[in-house]
Amino acid sequence: MGLRAKVFALAGLLQLAGALPHHARAADLTLASFNIRIYSTASRTEAELEQIADRLQQFDLIAVQEVRDQAVVARTLAILQARGHSFQAIVSDAVGCGVKERYAFLWRPAKVQALDPGAFFPDPDDAFIREPFIGSFRASASGNRFEALEPIRQGIRQHFGGCEHQVATGLAVPSASSACSRKTCCG
């Protein structure tokens, strides 16, 4: 069994064991980072890009290294779109000593928003062969009021052992006029 087959077999086993997020809840974000060896239009057949898309479509925000050209990202986005997966991408300029490579971020716009076009991390001392590419992202505001209350529900469950009716009976919240000052109550 070749190395590629072993990696795919290991990924399959991890997914079956629950180590990879196969089915995340709607409110969750799944993130991934891939170094796709020589990820270029010249080196990838349509079948290989289909396999790459199989992996990428499992995640909401993906960082990709070793991108050789923008066209390969466009081809991959087209495959994902044809499958009904809407993704957007930022592809960096080529950078590096010797072999020039790019970075890419891919994301689902329904779940993630890009806050900037990405930028290279300053490397004045030339510590990196390729300067790191950074981007800022935010989860899309698609939650509802019940999702917003989830942290409160979790806190009640943790402190009172559940969320049953009247579980916090007798709990009093100090009023502003009580003898307890804000500093001592709230730290």
N, C-alpha and C positions, 0 to 999 in steps of 0.2 A: 504494500500500500504506500503510495507516494505521500509526500508531505502535505500537498493540497488536500488529498482525500482524508488524511488524518485530522487536519484542521477542521474540515467540514463535519467529520464524524464527531469530533470533540464538541463542536458548537451544537450539533444535534443532541448529544447526550446532556450537555448543560441546559439546553432548552427543555428537554424532557424532565430533568431534575428540578426545574424551576429556577435555575440560576440566571437564565436570561428572561427578560420580560416579554413573554409571548403575547399575553392578553392583559394589558394594563387597564385600570379603571379610566373612565372618560376624563376625570380631573387630574390624572397623573401625567407627568411628562417623562418620556423615556429618552435618554441621551446615549450617544455612542461616539466613539472615535475610531477611525480606521486608517491604517497605512496600507493603501492599495498599491501594490508593487507596479510600477510603471503604468500608471493609470492614464492612458492616452488613446486617442482615436486610432493611431497607427498600430498600437499593440493589442487592442481589444476587439474581438469579434462580437457580433450581436448576441450570440449565445453566452459569451462571458459577461457582457453587460446585463443580460437577463439574470444571471446568477448573482451579480453584484446588487442589482435592484431587489432581488429576493431578500437579501440581508438588510438593505437600507430601508425598505418599506416597513420594517418592524419598529422604527424609531421616529421620534418627533423632531429631534435636533441632532445633527450629525456633523462632526468635524472630520475632514478627509485630508490626508497628507499624500505626498508624492503624485500630485496631479500635474500632468505634463502639458495639457492644453485645455482651453475652455470648451472646445467642441465635445470632448468626452463627457463633460458634465451635462451639456445640453442634450446629448443623446440619451444619457441616463434619465434626465428629467422627463424626456419624451416617453420613455418606456414606463416610468412611474405614472405619468399622466394617462397613458393608454390603459393602465390597470385601474384607473379611478383614484389614484393617490396624487393629491395636489401638493407639490413641493416648490419652494423657491430656493435660490442659491446666490451666494456671494463667492466669487472666485478671485483670489489675489493675483497680483502681478507675479511674474516669474522672478525668483530670487535664488541666490546661492552661489557658492564657489564651484567652478567646474560645471557640473550638470545643474541646469536651472529647473526648479520645480515651483509649483504653485500649491496653495492651500485652498480648500473650499469648505464652506458651511452650507448645509442643506437643511431646510426646516419646513414643517407643515404650517402654513400661514393661519390655519384655523386654531392652532394650538400655541404658536410661538410668533413673536414679532421681533424683527431685527431693529435695534435702536441706532445703529450706525453702519456705515459701509465696510467696517473692518479696517484694521491698520496693522502695520508691522511694529513689533515691539522694538524699541530702540536698542541697538547693539553697537555702541561706539567702540568697544574694545574688541569686536569681532570674536566674541566667545562662542557663537553658534556658526555652524556651517551654513545654515539657512535661518535667518531671523524668524522668530515665532510670529505668527499672524494671530491677532486677537480680535474678537468681536463681542459686542454687547447685545444680549437678548432678554426678552421678557415674556413670561407666559401671557398668552392672549387673555383678555378679560371676557372669558366665556362662562365663568361660574355663575351660579344662581344663589339666592339668599340662603338656601339650605347648605350649600357647600361652604359659604362664608361662616356659618354657625358651627361647622364641623369641629374646629379647635375647642370651642366651648363644650360641645358634647363630649369630646375626648377628655377634657379636664374634669368634667362632672363624673364621668365613668372612673377615672383614675382616683379621684379623691373620695368618692362616695360609693364606689364599687358597682355602679350601674346607673341606669337612667330611668328606673322605674318611677311610677307616679309617687310623688311626695318623698322621694329619696332624700331631699335636702330640707325636710320639715324642721323648723326651728332655727334655721340659718338666718342670721340677721346681717344686713349690710349697714355699716355705720353711716349715719347721715352727716351732712356738713356741720350741723349744729351740735353733734355729739361731743363729748369730752375728748374723744380721740382725735388727735391732730393728724393732718394729711401726712406729715413727715413720719410719724410713728406707725401709721397704718400702711402706708404705701412705700416706705423705705426711702 
